[in-house]
Amino acid sequence: MVHLINDDEIKELEMDLLLQAVFRLSGFDFREYMRSSIFRRVQHRMRQDGLSSISQLIEKVFHTEGYIDILLEDFSINVTEMFRDPAFFSAFRKKVIPFLRELPEIRIWHAGCSTGEEAFSMAILLEEEGLYHKARIYATDMNEAVLKGAGKGIIDLKRMQSYTKNYLQAGGEKAFSEYYRTDFENAYLNENLLKNIFFTQHNLVTDGSINEFHVIICRNVMIYFNADLQAKVNALFYESLCEGGFLGLGNKETLRAMNISEKYHNFDVAEKIYQKKEQGSP
């Protein structure tokens, strides 16, 4: 006897087919993202294009040139700001910087960097602490388009007022305006702040380790991943951190439920900063 499925089951099956199609056609794998988050983005695209079903969306993915790029842009999550969650950067300055001072060079990975604002923030922080000259900041994202823009260090001037407030709350030591010049529309970050930031495409879902790092920052990215994918990405970060290295997560993220949590010290519980244990450390 054939089993009839309800509307919710149909939508779930359609989502499976859509994400499989996206993966096969583009190589970008969203199958282990939180389904509710992806579904909201699919619904937005359907409303924009007047589509009544996910099946119609799949049809456009297969048969409309360039449509998959539009959908990938919808799936890309580009929410960021400079010195986002200032208490995190304040804690980093006070507690992590003393460890970094002892290193001959500093390698930092900002994973899921979007348009680069947190990487710029780290560059400013390190500059104020006299460490930027020996630092290399690797800023990666799956979205190649946003990376091209990020590398120019251009920010909408309207955002700089809130960014200035964040900077001061994070313990900024100078006038924030010293770090950029402006015209009537944009702020242009000083070139010396950009010289040690390297923007490159990297997909946390499918790509492997790119280096060994002293610090990895990945904040408010894994909240969009299911538990299996979170575990996979956390294993990648652990592999990519040197012993004694630091992992910074977002305020809604934690290692607490992860099997890998016992391999870290809870360096700053409130700000979700973890330190990788050295071999033989309890």
PyRosetta script that sets phi, psi and omega in degrees:
from pyrosetta import init, pose_from_sequence

init()
pose = pose_from_sequence("MVHLINDDEIKELEMDLLLQAVFRLSGFDFREYMRSSIFRRVQHRMRQDGLSSISQLIEKVFHTEGYIDILLEDFSINVTEMFRDPAFFSAFRKKVIPFLRELPEIRIWHAGCSTGEEAFSMAILLEEEGLYHKARIYATDMNEAVLKGAGKGIIDLKRMQSYTKNYLQAGGEKAFSEYYRTDFENAYLNENLLKNIFFTQHNLVTDGSINEFHVIICRNVMIYFNADLQAKVNALFYESLCEGGFLGLGNKETLRAMNISEKYHNFDVAEKIYQKKEQGSP")
pose.set_psi(1, 132.4)
pose.set_omega(1, -178.9)
pose.set_phi(2, -74.4)
pose.set_psi(2, 132.3)
pose.set_omega(2, 179.5)
pose.set_phi(3, -87.5)
pose.set_psi(3, 122.1)
pose.set_omega(3, 176.8)
pose.set_phi(4, -84.7)
pose.set_psi(4, 133.2)
pose.set_omega(4, -177.5)
pose.set_phi(5, -105.2)
pose.set_psi(5, 151.0)
pose.set_omega(5, -178.0)
pose.set_phi(6, -84.5)
pose.set_psi(6, 178.3)
pose.set_omega(6, -175.3)
pose.set_phi(7, -61.6)
pose.set_psi(7, -40.6)
pose.set_omega(7, -179.6)
pose.set_phi(8, -64.2)
pose.set_psi(8, -39.6)
pose.set_omega(8, 178.4)
pose.set_phi(9, -67.8)
pose.set_psi(9, -34.5)
pose.set_omega(9, 176.7)
pose.set_phi(10, -64.1)
pose.set_psi(10, -45.7)
pose.set_omega(10, 179.7)
pose.set_phi(11, -62.2)
pose.set_psi(11, -39.7)
pose.set_omega(11, 179.4)
pose.set_phi(12, -64.2)
pose.set_psi(12, -42.6)
pose.set_omega(12, 178.4)
pose.set_phi(13, -65.5)
pose.set_psi(13, -41.6)
pose.set_omega(13, 178.0)
pose.set_phi(14, -62.4)
pose.set_psi(14, -40.1)
pose.set_omega(14, 177.7)
pose.set_phi(15, -63.1)
pose.set_psi(15, -42.5)
pose.set_omega(15, 176.6)
pose.set_phi(16, -56.4)
pose.set_psi(16, -45.7)
pose.set_omega(16, -178.2)
pose.set_phi(17, -67.5)
pose.set_psi(17, -40.1)
pose.set_omega(17, 179.6)
pose.set_phi(18, -63.0)
pose.set_psi(18, -49.0)
pose.set_omega(18, -176.8)
pose.set_phi(19, -68.4)
pose.set_psi(19, -32.8)
pose.set_omega(19, 174.7)
pose.set_phi(20, -66.0)
pose.set_psi(20, -41.5)
pose.set_omega(20, 178.5)
pose.set_phi(21, -63.1)
pose.set_psi(21, -44.5)
pose.set_omega(21, 178.8)
pose.set_phi(22, -59.9)
pose.set_psi(22, -42.9)
pose.set_omega(22, 179.7)
pose.set_phi(23, -64.5)
pose.set_psi(23, -45.6)
pose.set_omega(23, -177.9)
pose.set_phi(24, -66.1)
pose.set_psi(24, -34.8)
pose.set_omega(24, -174.9)
pose.set_phi(25, -87.3)
pose.set_psi(25, -30.0)
pose.set_omega(25, -173.0)
pose.set_phi(26, -117.5)
pose.set_psi(26, -22.5)
pose.set_omega(26, -174.0)
pose.set_phi(27, 86.8)
pose.set_psi(27, -6.5)
pose.set_omega(27, 177.2)
pose.set_phi(28, -88.3)
pose.set_psi(28, 125.9)
pose.set_omega(28, -171.4)
pose.set_phi(29, -108.5)
pose.set_psi(29, 107.9)
pose.set_omega(29, 178.1)
pose.set_phi(30, -107.2)
pose.set_psi(30, 12.1)
pose.set_omega(30, -173.2)
pose.set_phi(31, -68.3)
pose.set_psi(31, -21.7)
pose.set_omega(31, 179.3)
pose.set_phi(32, -109.2)
pose.set_psi(32, 15.1)
pose.set_omega(32, 170.6)
pose.set_phi(33, -76.2)
pose.set_psi(33, 158.1)
pose.set_omega(33, 175.1)
pose.set_phi(34, -57.3)
pose.set_psi(34, 121.5)
pose.set_omega(34, -172.4)
pose.set_phi(35, -63.9)
pose.set_psi(35, -35.2)
pose.set_omega(35, -179.3)
pose.set_phi(36, -62.3)
pose.set_psi(36, -39.1)
pose.set_omega(36, -179.9)
pose.set_phi(37, -67.0)
pose.set_psi(37, -45.7)
pose.set_omega(37, 179.3)
pose.set_phi(38, -65.7)
pose.set_psi(38, -38.8)
pose.set_omega(38, -178.5)
pose.set_phi(39, -62.6)
pose.set_psi(39, -37.5)
pose.set_omega(39, 177.5)
pose.set_phi(40, -61.7)
pose.set_psi(40, -38.5)
pose.set_omega(40, 179.5)
pose.set_phi(41, -71.7)
pose.set_psi(41, -35.0)
pose.set_omega(41, 175.6)
pose.set_phi(42, -65.1)
pose.set_psi(42, -44.2)
pose.set_omega(42, 178.4)
pose.set_phi(43, -60.4)
pose.set_psi(43, -40.7)
pose.set_omega(43, 178.0)
pose.set_phi(44, -60.0)
pose.set_psi(44, -44.9)
pose.set_omega(44, -179.5)
pose.set_phi(45, -65.5)
pose.set_psi(45, -38.1)
pose.set_omega(45, 178.5)
pose.set_phi(46, -63.5)
pose.set_psi(46, -42.1)
pose.set_omega(46, 178.1)
pose.set_phi(47, -64.3)
pose.set_psi(47, -42.1)
pose.set_omega(47, -179.1)
pose.set_phi(48, -60.7)
pose.set_psi(48, -36.8)
pose.set_omega(48, -173.5)
pose.set_phi(49, -105.2)
pose.set_psi(49, 7.2)
pose.set_omega(49, 176.4)
pose.set_phi(50, 65.5)
pose.set_psi(50, 36.7)
pose.set_omega(50, -178.9)
pose.set_phi(51, -96.8)
pose.set_psi(51, 143.6)
pose.set_omega(51, -176.3)
pose.set_phi(52, -101.3)
pose.set_psi(52, -8.6)
pose.set_omega(52, -179.2)
pose.set_phi(53, -151.7)
pose.set_psi(53, 157.4)
pose.set_omega(53, 176.2)
pose.set_phi(54, -66.0)
pose.set_psi(54, -29.9)
pose.set_omega(54, 177.8)
pose.set_phi(55, -60.8)
pose.set_psi(55, -38.2)
pose.set_omega(55, 176.1)
pose.set_phi(56, -65.0)
pose.set_psi(56, -35.7)
pose.set_omega(56, 177.1)
pose.set_phi(57, -64.6)
pose.set_psi(57, -43.8)
pose.set_omega(57, 177.8)
pose.set_phi(58, -59.1)
pose.set_psi(58, -41.5)
pose.set_omega(58, 178.8)
pose.set_phi(59, -58.2)
pose.set_psi(59, -43.0)
pose.set_omega(59, 179.8)
pose.set_phi(60, -68.3)
pose.set_psi(60, -36.6)
pose.set_omega(60, 176.9)
pose.set_phi(61, -59.0)
pose.set_psi(61, -41.5)
pose.set_omega(61, -177.7)
pose.set_phi(62, -75.5)
pose.set_psi(62, -35.5)
pose.set_omega(62, -165.1)
pose.set_phi(63, -119.9)
pose.set_psi(63, -4.6)
pose.set_omega(63, 178.6)
pose.set_phi(64, -108.9)
pose.set_psi(64, 116.7)
pose.set_omega(64, -176.5)
pose.set_phi(65, -61.3)
pose.set_psi(65, 131.4)
pose.set_omega(65, 177.5)
pose.set_phi(66, 82.3)
pose.set_psi(66, -5.6)
pose.set_omega(66, -175.3)
pose.set_phi(67, -68.6)
pose.set_psi(67, -33.8)
pose.set_omega(67, -179.0)
pose.set_phi(68, -64.6)
pose.set_psi(68, -30.6)
pose.set_omega(68, 177.8)
pose.set_phi(69, -67.3)
pose.set_psi(69, -36.2)
pose.set_omega(69, 176.2)
pose.set_phi(70, -63.6)
pose.set_psi(70, -43.2)
pose.set_omega(70, -179.4)
pose.set_phi(71, -66.7)
pose.set_psi(71, -40.1)
pose.set_omega(71, 178.1)
pose.set_phi(72, -63.1)
pose.set_psi(72, -36.0)
pose.set_omega(72, 176.9)
pose.set_phi(73, -65.9)
pose.set_psi(73, -37.6)
pose.set_omega(73, 175.6)
pose.set_phi(74, -62.8)
pose.set_psi(74, -38.6)
pose.set_omega(74, -176.5)
pose.set_phi(75, -74.8)
pose.set_psi(75, -24.7)
pose.set_omega(75, -178.3)
pose.set_phi(76, -72.5)
pose.set_psi(76, 130.0)
pose.set_omega(76, -175.2)
pose.set_phi(77, -101.7)
pose.set_psi(77, 108.5)
pose.set_omega(77, -173.4)
pose.set_phi(78, -118.2)
pose.set_psi(78, 61.6)
pose.set_omega(78, 178.5)
pose.set_phi(79, -110.1)
pose.set_psi(79, 113.5)
pose.set_omega(79, -178.1)
pose.set_phi(80, -159.7)
pose.set_psi(80, 169.4)
pose.set_omega(80, 174.9)
pose.set_phi(81, -163.4)
pose.set_psi(81, 162.6)
pose.set_omega(81, 179.2)
pose.set_phi(82, -73.9)
pose.set_psi(82, 136.9)
pose.set_omega(82, -178.9)
pose.set_phi(83, 52.1)
pose.set_psi(83, 41.1)
pose.set_omega(83, 178.3)
pose.set_phi(84, -60.7)
pose.set_psi(84, 135.3)
pose.set_omega(84, -172.7)
pose.set_phi(85, 54.5)
pose.set_psi(85, 74.8)
pose.set_omega(85, -173.1)
pose.set_phi(86, -53.9)
pose.set_psi(86, -31.5)
pose.set_omega(86, -178.9)
pose.set_phi(87, -61.8)
pose.set_psi(87, -30.5)
pose.set_omega(87, 177.2)
pose.set_phi(88, -63.7)
pose.set_psi(88, -48.5)
pose.set_omega(88, -177.9)
pose.set_phi(89, -68.6)
pose.set_psi(89, -33.2)
pose.set_omega(89, 175.7)
pose.set_phi(90, -63.3)
pose.set_psi(90, -45.0)
pose.set_omega(90, 178.3)
pose.set_phi(91, -64.6)
pose.set_psi(91, -39.4)
pose.set_omega(91, 179.1)
pose.set_phi(92, -61.7)
pose.set_psi(92, -44.4)
pose.set_omega(92, -179.2)
pose.set_phi(93, -61.9)
pose.set_psi(93, -44.6)
pose.set_omega(93, -174.3)
pose.set_phi(94, -77.7)
pose.set_psi(94, -34.7)
pose.set_omega(94, -168.8)
pose.set_phi(95, -109.3)
pose.set_psi(95, -33.5)
pose.set_omega(95, -176.7)
pose.set_phi(96, -92.5)
pose.set_psi(96, -38.1)
pose.set_omega(96, -178.3)
pose.set_phi(97, -53.0)
pose.set_psi(97, -41.9)
pose.set_omega(97, 178.6)
pose.set_phi(98, -56.7)
pose.set_psi(98, -33.2)
pose.set_omega(98, 176.9)
pose.set_phi(99, -70.9)
pose.set_psi(99, -39.3)
pose.set_omega(99, -177.0)
pose.set_phi(100, -70.0)
pose.set_psi(100, -27.6)
pose.set_omega(100, 179.7)
pose.set_phi(101, -59.0)
pose.set_psi(101, -29.1)
pose.set_omega(101, -175.0)
pose.set_phi(102, -81.1)
pose.set_psi(102, -7.3)
pose.set_omega(102, -174.9)
pose.set_phi(103, -89.8)
pose.set_psi(103, 143.7)
pose.set_omega(103, 176.0)
pose.set_phi(104, -71.2)
pose.set_psi(104, -26.8)
pose.set_omega(104, 173.5)
pose.set_phi(105, -147.3)
pose.set_psi(105, 157.8)
pose.set_omega(105, -176.5)
pose.set_phi(106, -127.4)
pose.set_psi(106, 122.9)
pose.set_omega(106, 177.0)
pose.set_phi(107, -114.4)
pose.set_psi(107, 123.0)
pose.set_omega(107, -176.5)
pose.set_phi(108, -124.5)
pose.set_psi(108, 135.5)
pose.set_omega(108, 177.6)
pose.set_phi(109, -115.5)
pose.set_psi(109, 117.9)
pose.set_omega(109, 170.0)
pose.set_phi(110, -97.8)
pose.set_psi(110, 101.6)
pose.set_omega(110, -176.7)
pose.set_phi(111, -91.9)
pose.set_psi(111, 134.6)
pose.set_omega(111, -174.6)
pose.set_phi(112, 68.8)
pose.set_psi(112, 48.8)
pose.set_omega(112, -169.5)
pose.set_phi(113, -77.7)
pose.set_psi(113, -12.0)
pose.set_omega(113, -177.4)
pose.set_phi(114, 54.8)
pose.set_psi(114, -126.4)
pose.set_omega(114, -176.1)
pose.set_phi(115, -87.0)
pose.set_psi(115, 8.7)
pose.set_omega(115, 166.5)
pose.set_phi(116, 94.2)
pose.set_psi(116, 2.4)
pose.set_omega(116, -173.5)
pose.set_phi(117, -61.0)
pose.set_psi(117, -37.3)
pose.set_omega(117, -179.7)
pose.set_phi(118, -72.5)
pose.set_psi(118, -33.3)
pose.set_omega(118, 175.1)
pose.set_phi(119, -65.5)
pose.set_psi(119, -40.5)
pose.set_omega(119, 176.0)
pose.set_phi(120, -61.7)
pose.set_psi(120, -40.9)
pose.set_omega(120, 179.5)
pose.set_phi(121, -60.7)
pose.set_psi(121, -43.4)
pose.set_omega(121, 179.3)
pose.set_phi(122, -64.3)
pose.set_psi(122, -38.6)
pose.set_omega(122, 178.0)
pose.set_phi(123, -61.0)
pose.set_psi(123, -43.1)
pose.set_omega(123, 179.0)
pose.set_phi(124, -64.3)
pose.set_psi(124, -45.1)
pose.set_omega(124, -180.0)
pose.set_phi(125, -59.4)
pose.set_psi(125, -46.6)
pose.set_omega(125, -179.4)
pose.set_phi(126, -66.4)
pose.set_psi(126, -36.7)
pose.set_omega(126, 176.7)
pose.set_phi(127, -61.2)
pose.set_psi(127, -43.0)
pose.set_omega(127, -179.7)
pose.set_phi(128, -68.8)
pose.set_psi(128, -26.1)
pose.set_omega(128, 179.2)
pose.set_phi(129, -92.4)
pose.set_psi(129, 5.4)
pose.set_omega(129, 177.7)
pose.set_phi(130, 71.4)
pose.set_psi(130, 25.1)
pose.set_omega(130, -175.5)
pose.set_phi(131, -116.7)
pose.set_psi(131, -6.5)
pose.set_omega(131, -171.9)
pose.set_phi(132, -65.0)
pose.set_psi(132, -30.2)
pose.set_omega(132, -177.8)
pose.set_phi(133, -61.9)
pose.set_psi(133, -24.7)
pose.set_omega(133, -179.3)
pose.set_phi(134, -110.1)
pose.set_psi(134, 16.6)
pose.set_omega(134, -178.1)
pose.set_phi(135, -106.4)
pose.set_psi(135, 149.6)
pose.set_omega(135, 170.5)
pose.set_phi(136, -128.7)
pose.set_psi(136, 119.6)
pose.set_omega(136, -179.4)
pose.set_phi(137, -107.0)
pose.set_psi(137, 117.9)
pose.set_omega(137, 178.2)
pose.set_phi(138, -101.4)
pose.set_psi(138, 114.0)
pose.set_omega(138, -176.8)
pose.set_phi(139, -110.2)
pose.set_psi(139, 118.0)
pose.set_omega(139, -174.0)
pose.set_phi(140, -125.1)
pose.set_psi(140, 152.4)
pose.set_omega(140, 175.3)
pose.set_phi(141, -157.1)
pose.set_psi(141, 159.1)
pose.set_omega(141, 177.2)
pose.set_phi(142, -77.4)
pose.set_psi(142, -21.0)
pose.set_omega(142, -173.6)
pose.set_phi(143, -91.4)
pose.set_psi(143, 103.7)
pose.set_omega(143, -176.3)
pose.set_phi(144, -65.4)
pose.set_psi(144, -32.4)
pose.set_omega(144, -178.0)
pose.set_phi(145, -64.8)
pose.set_psi(145, -44.4)
pose.set_omega(145, -179.3)
pose.set_phi(146, -69.2)
pose.set_psi(146, -30.1)
pose.set_omega(146, 179.1)
pose.set_phi(147, -65.7)
pose.set_psi(147, -38.9)
pose.set_omega(147, 179.0)
pose.set_phi(148, -61.4)
pose.set_psi(148, -40.6)
pose.set_omega(148, 177.4)
pose.set_phi(149, -69.6)
pose.set_psi(149, -39.3)
pose.set_omega(149, -177.0)
pose.set_phi(150, -61.6)
pose.set_psi(150, -38.7)
pose.set_omega(150, -177.1)
pose.set_phi(151, -61.8)
pose.set_psi(151, -17.8)
pose.set_omega(151, -179.8)
pose.set_phi(152, -85.0)
pose.set_psi(152, -16.6)
pose.set_omega(152, 178.1)
pose.set_phi(153, 65.5)
pose.set_psi(153, 37.1)
pose.set_omega(153, 179.9)
pose.set_phi(154, -108.3)
pose.set_psi(154, 128.6)
pose.set_omega(154, -176.1)
pose.set_phi(155, -129.1)
pose.set_psi(155, 138.7)
pose.set_omega(155, 177.1)
pose.set_phi(156, -56.4)
pose.set_psi(156, 125.8)
pose.set_omega(156, -175.4)
pose.set_phi(157, -59.9)
pose.set_psi(157, -29.1)
pose.set_omega(157, -178.9)
pose.set_phi(158, -62.9)
pose.set_psi(158, -24.9)
pose.set_omega(158, -178.1)
pose.set_phi(159, -81.8)
pose.set_psi(159, -18.0)
pose.set_omega(159, -169.3)
pose.set_phi(160, -68.0)
pose.set_psi(160, -25.2)
pose.set_omega(160, 178.3)
pose.set_phi(161, -64.5)
pose.set_psi(161, -47.1)
pose.set_omega(161, 178.6)
pose.set_phi(162, -69.2)
pose.set_psi(162, -34.0)
pose.set_omega(162, 178.0)
pose.set_phi(163, -65.9)
pose.set_psi(163, -36.2)
pose.set_omega(163, 177.9)
pose.set_phi(164, -63.4)
pose.set_psi(164, -42.4)
pose.set_omega(164, 177.4)
pose.set_phi(165, -60.9)
pose.set_psi(165, -45.3)
pose.set_omega(165, 177.6)
pose.set_phi(166, -59.1)
pose.set_psi(166, -45.9)
pose.set_omega(166, -178.2)
pose.set_phi(167, -57.6)
pose.set_psi(167, -46.4)
pose.set_omega(167, -178.8)
pose.set_phi(168, -66.2)
pose.set_psi(168, -40.6)
pose.set_omega(168, 178.7)
pose.set_phi(169, -67.7)
pose.set_psi(169, -24.2)
pose.set_omega(169, 179.6)
pose.set_phi(170, -84.4)
pose.set_psi(170, 1.5)
pose.set_omega(170, 178.3)
pose.set_phi(171, 95.6)
pose.set_psi(171, 20.5)
pose.set_omega(171, 178.3)
pose.set_phi(172, -55.9)
pose.set_psi(172, 142.6)
pose.set_omega(172, -171.0)
pose.set_phi(173, -106.3)
pose.set_psi(173, -7.6)
pose.set_omega(173, -175.8)
pose.set_phi(174, -127.8)
pose.set_psi(174, -178.4)
pose.set_omega(174, 168.7)
pose.set_phi(175, -73.6)
pose.set_psi(175, 123.5)
pose.set_omega(175, -175.0)
pose.set_phi(176, -58.2)
pose.set_psi(176, -29.6)
pose.set_omega(176, -177.9)
pose.set_phi(177, -66.0)
pose.set_psi(177, -13.5)
pose.set_omega(177, 177.1)
pose.set_phi(178, -67.3)
pose.set_psi(178, -17.3)
pose.set_omega(178, -173.8)
pose.set_phi(179, -95.0)
pose.set_psi(179, 3.5)
pose.set_omega(179, -179.9)
pose.set_phi(180, -156.7)
pose.set_psi(180, 162.1)
pose.set_omega(180, 170.5)
pose.set_phi(181, -116.2)
pose.set_psi(181, 164.6)
pose.set_omega(181, -174.2)
pose.set_phi(182, -135.9)
pose.set_psi(182, 158.8)
pose.set_omega(182, 160.9)
pose.set_phi(183, -121.0)
pose.set_psi(183, -153.3)
pose.set_omega(183, -176.5)
pose.set_phi(184, -78.9)
pose.set_psi(184, -12.9)
pose.set_omega(184, -173.8)
pose.set_phi(185, -120.9)
pose.set_psi(185, -36.6)
pose.set_omega(185, -169.0)
pose.set_phi(186, -130.0)
pose.set_psi(186, 159.7)
pose.set_omega(186, 167.8)
pose.set_phi(187, -105.8)
pose.set_psi(187, 138.6)
pose.set_omega(187, -178.3)
pose.set_phi(188, -118.0)
pose.set_psi(188, 111.8)
pose.set_omega(188, -177.4)
pose.set_phi(189, -63.9)
pose.set_psi(189, 145.7)
pose.set_omega(189, 178.7)
pose.set_phi(190, -58.1)
pose.set_psi(190, 139.6)
pose.set_omega(190, -176.1)
pose.set_phi(191, -60.7)
pose.set_psi(191, -33.0)
pose.set_omega(191, -178.6)
pose.set_phi(192, -65.7)
pose.set_psi(192, -20.8)
pose.set_omega(192, 176.9)
pose.set_phi(193, -78.0)
pose.set_psi(193, -22.4)
pose.set_omega(193, -175.9)
pose.set_phi(194, -92.1)
pose.set_psi(194, -14.9)
pose.set_omega(194, -167.8)
pose.set_phi(195, -65.7)
pose.set_psi(195, -27.2)
pose.set_omega(195, -177.5)
pose.set_phi(196, -110.1)
pose.set_psi(196, 17.6)
pose.set_omega(196, 174.8)
pose.set_phi(197, -107.4)
pose.set_psi(197, 127.2)
pose.set_omega(197, -176.4)
pose.set_phi(198, -118.3)
pose.set_psi(198, 108.3)
pose.set_omega(198, -179.9)
pose.set_phi(199, -88.1)
pose.set_psi(199, 129.8)
pose.set_omega(199, 179.3)
pose.set_phi(200, -150.8)
pose.set_psi(200, 151.3)
pose.set_omega(200, -179.2)
pose.set_phi(201, -76.5)
pose.set_psi(201, 134.1)
pose.set_omega(201, 176.3)
pose.set_phi(202, -155.4)
pose.set_psi(202, 132.7)
pose.set_omega(202, -179.7)
pose.set_phi(203, -106.0)
pose.set_psi(203, 114.0)
pose.set_omega(203, -178.2)
pose.set_phi(204, -61.6)
pose.set_psi(204, -25.2)
pose.set_omega(204, -176.5)
pose.set_phi(205, -75.7)
pose.set_psi(205, -38.0)
pose.set_omega(205, -170.4)
pose.set_phi(206, -118.5)
pose.set_psi(206, -18.5)
pose.set_omega(206, -174.1)
pose.set_phi(207, -97.2)
pose.set_psi(207, 156.8)
pose.set_omega(207, -178.2)
pose.set_phi(208, -95.6)
pose.set_psi(208, -164.1)
pose.set_omega(208, -177.6)
pose.set_phi(209, -68.4)
pose.set_psi(209, 145.3)
pose.set_omega(209, -178.9)
pose.set_phi(210, -112.1)
pose.set_psi(210, -9.1)
pose.set_omega(210, -179.3)
pose.set_phi(211, -179.6)
pose.set_psi(211, -178.2)
pose.set_omega(211, 169.1)
pose.set_phi(212, -108.2)
pose.set_psi(212, 129.5)
pose.set_omega(212, -170.3)
pose.set_phi(213, -120.3)
pose.set_psi(213, 154.0)
pose.set_omega(213, 172.8)
pose.set_phi(214, -88.1)
pose.set_psi(214, -26.1)
pose.set_omega(214, 179.2)
pose.set_phi(215, -142.2)
pose.set_psi(215, 135.8)
pose.set_omega(215, 170.3)
pose.set_phi(216, -124.5)
pose.set_psi(216, 125.8)
pose.set_omega(216, 177.0)
pose.set_phi(217, -113.7)
pose.set_psi(217, 120.8)
pose.set_omega(217, 176.0)
pose.set_phi(218, -143.5)
pose.set_psi(218, 91.3)
pose.set_omega(218, -169.5)
pose.set_phi(219, -112.1)
pose.set_psi(219, 127.8)
pose.set_omega(219, 177.2)
pose.set_phi(220, 60.5)
pose.set_psi(220, 37.3)
pose.set_omega(220, 174.1)
pose.set_phi(221, -110.3)
pose.set_psi(221, -47.7)
pose.set_omega(221, -174.0)
pose.set_phi(222, -73.2)
pose.set_psi(222, -9.6)
pose.set_omega(222, 174.4)
pose.set_phi(223, -63.6)
pose.set_psi(223, -17.5)
pose.set_omega(223, 179.4)
pose.set_phi(224, -93.3)
pose.set_psi(224, 0.7)
pose.set_omega(224, -178.5)
pose.set_phi(225, -102.4)
pose.set_psi(225, 149.1)
pose.set_omega(225, 172.1)
pose.set_phi(226, -76.2)
pose.set_psi(226, 175.0)
pose.set_omega(226, -172.3)
pose.set_phi(227, -61.6)
pose.set_psi(227, -40.3)
pose.set_omega(227, -179.1)
pose.set_phi(228, -64.0)
pose.set_psi(228, -42.8)
pose.set_omega(228, -179.5)
pose.set_phi(229, -70.5)
pose.set_psi(229, -37.3)
pose.set_omega(229, 175.4)
pose.set_phi(230, -58.1)
pose.set_psi(230, -43.7)
pose.set_omega(230, 179.4)
pose.set_phi(231, -62.6)
pose.set_psi(231, -40.9)
pose.set_omega(231, 179.6)
pose.set_phi(232, -63.9)
pose.set_psi(232, -44.8)
pose.set_omega(232, -178.4)
pose.set_phi(233, -70.0)
pose.set_psi(233, -38.0)
pose.set_omega(233, 176.8)
pose.set_phi(234, -63.8)
pose.set_psi(234, -34.8)
pose.set_omega(234, 175.6)
pose.set_phi(235, -65.5)
pose.set_psi(235, -38.6)
pose.set_omega(235, 176.6)
pose.set_phi(236, -62.4)
pose.set_psi(236, -44.5)
pose.set_omega(236, -179.9)
pose.set_phi(237, -64.5)
pose.set_psi(237, -41.9)
pose.set_omega(237, 180.0)
pose.set_phi(238, -61.4)
pose.set_psi(238, -43.3)
pose.set_omega(238, 178.2)
pose.set_phi(239, -62.8)
pose.set_psi(239, -31.8)
pose.set_omega(239, -174.0)
pose.set_phi(240, -88.7)
pose.set_psi(240, -8.9)
pose.set_omega(240, 179.7)
pose.set_phi(241, -93.4)
pose.set_psi(241, 138.5)
pose.set_omega(241, 171.5)
pose.set_phi(242, -74.4)
pose.set_psi(242, 163.2)
pose.set_omega(242, 176.9)
pose.set_phi(243, -60.4)
pose.set_psi(243, 134.1)
pose.set_omega(243, -177.6)
pose.set_phi(244, 81.9)
pose.set_psi(244, 1.9)
pose.set_omega(244, 179.6)
pose.set_phi(245, -75.0)
pose.set_psi(245, 166.6)
pose.set_omega(245, -172.8)
pose.set_phi(246, -115.7)
pose.set_psi(246, 139.2)
pose.set_omega(246, 175.3)
pose.set_phi(247, -117.1)
pose.set_psi(247, 124.8)
pose.set_omega(247, 177.9)
pose.set_phi(248, -111.6)
pose.set_psi(248, 123.1)
pose.set_omega(248, 179.6)
pose.set_phi(249, -111.9)
pose.set_psi(249, 172.4)
pose.set_omega(249, 179.8)
pose.set_phi(250, -78.1)
pose.set_psi(250, 167.0)
pose.set_omega(250, -174.3)
pose.set_phi(251, -70.7)
pose.set_psi(251, -11.5)
pose.set_omega(251, 176.0)
pose.set_phi(252, -105.1)
pose.set_psi(252, 9.5)
pose.set_omega(252, -176.7)
pose.set_phi(253, -117.0)
pose.set_psi(253, 156.4)
pose.set_omega(253, -179.1)
pose.set_phi(254, -158.7)
pose.set_psi(254, 157.8)
pose.set_omega(254, 172.4)
pose.set_phi(255, -95.3)
pose.set_psi(255, -1.4)
pose.set_omega(255, -168.2)
pose.set_phi(256, -54.6)
pose.set_psi(256, -42.1)
pose.set_omega(256, -176.4)
pose.set_phi(257, -90.3)
pose.set_psi(257, 2.4)
pose.set_omega(257, -176.2)
pose.set_phi(258, -91.6)
pose.set_psi(258, 144.3)
pose.set_omega(258, 177.6)
pose.set_phi(259, -62.5)
pose.set_psi(259, -21.9)
pose.set_omega(259, -176.4)
pose.set_phi(260, -82.9)
pose.set_psi(260, -6.9)
pose.set_omega(260, -172.6)
pose.set_phi(261, -61.8)
pose.set_psi(261, -31.2)
pose.set_omega(261, -178.2)
pose.set_phi(262, -70.8)
pose.set_psi(262, -9.0)
pose.set_omega(262, 179.0)
pose.set_phi(263, -90.0)
pose.set_psi(263, 2.9)
pose.set_omega(263, -179.9)
pose.set_phi(264, -125.1)
pose.set_psi(264, 151.5)
pose.set_omega(264, 164.9)
pose.set_phi(265, -87.9)
pose.set_psi(265, 141.1)
pose.set_omega(265, 172.7)
pose.set_phi(266, -77.7)
pose.set_psi(266, 85.4)
pose.set_omega(266, -171.1)
pose.set_phi(267, -68.0)
pose.set_psi(267, -44.8)
pose.set_omega(267, 173.8)
pose.set_phi(268, -141.7)
pose.set_psi(268, 101.4)
pose.set_omega(268, -173.4)
pose.set_phi(269, -63.1)
pose.set_psi(269, -44.7)
pose.set_omega(269, -175.1)
pose.set_phi(270, -63.0)
pose.set_psi(270, -39.1)
pose.set_omega(270, -174.4)
pose.set_phi(271, -102.4)
pose.set_psi(271, 11.0)
pose.set_omega(271, 174.2)
pose.set_phi(272, 56.9)
pose.set_psi(272, 47.9)
pose.set_omega(272, 174.0)
pose.set_phi(273, -108.8)
pose.set_psi(273, 126.2)
pose.set_omega(273, -177.1)
pose.set_phi(274, -120.1)
pose.set_psi(274, 147.2)
pose.set_omega(274, 177.2)
pose.set_phi(275, -117.0)
pose.set_psi(275, 126.4)
pose.set_omega(275, -179.4)
pose.set_phi(276, -65.9)
pose.set_psi(276, 128.9)
pose.set_omega(276, -179.5)
pose.set_phi(277, -70.3)
pose.set_psi(277, 146.0)
pose.set_omega(277, 173.7)
pose.set_phi(278, -79.4)
pose.set_psi(278, 155.6)
pose.set_omega(278, -178.9)
pose.set_phi(279, -57.8)
pose.set_psi(279, 132.6)
pose.set_omega(279, -179.4)
pose.set_phi(280, 86.6)
pose.set_psi(280, -4.9)
pose.set_omega(280, 179.5)
pose.set_phi(281, -80.7)
pose.set_psi(281, 137.6)
pose.set_omega(281, 180.0)
pose.set_phi(282, -69.6)
pose.dump_pdb("model.pdb")
